[in-house]
């Protein structure tokens, strides 16, 4: 059938952060589509996870333990991928996250707000860590894992951005800045490599409960929504958080030849959040 995702079968994809909450759904979506996968993350049990996924879906799957902030480690991972899976056709930059150290205690300042609870009290090491984890990790992985695509004259890069890049959220300036950089880089890189047959797009998830944002949105003991979580639900027209699997269809569309004339775009997957003005 012309309009299907069958063209993805047998291709080789690298996905960073592919065993996280959102990344796991994307990884399983790739596996169901018949894609051979190399999952890069910092977890030490990646090889076992990769072997289990390969057995479950009947594909080739490597789980490689490496930091996306270590270019030498990524280069070594690429050599392993070449040896066991072959040349790389697809790159998904999904590694990222937030940290309480890069988070403001208050949403907005007033004249009585202590400076250490505001922007002025941000921990610079925490800010740098979050920015690097999201943006520098995307940059380095793209540098390392796309050279096969140049040689082949085709390939696809998919970056995982965030709603924060489109409508910056209070409290989390480092995460918002990093994801905004990813949106800009997605467009810049798409133009840079367009004549090489490489496409680059991004998806911008809305609100999904993950290990990185749970502390901001829910009570630790009960799981009940905090006021911030309630505010998000009230401003999402579908009145719910997204499920990780909600990202898979958009991912497959952007990776497939179905979208062969689509490059340099960012697609929100957000339950209508970006379309809602609050009234």
Secondary structure, DSSP 4 states (H G I P E B T S, - for coil): --SSSGGGTT-EEEEETTTSHHHHHHHHHHHHTT-EEEEEES-TTHHHHHHHHHHHHTS-EEEEE--TT-HHHHHHHHHHHHHHT-S--EEEE------GGG--S-SS--TTS-GGGSGGG--HHHHHHHHIIIIIHHHHHHHHHTHHHHHHT-EEEEEE--HHHHSPPTT-HHHHHHHHHHHHHHHHHHHHTGGGTEEEEEEEE-----TTTHHHHB-TTT-PBPHHHHHHHHTSTT-SPPPGGGGHHHHHHHHSGGGTT--S-EEEESTTGGG----
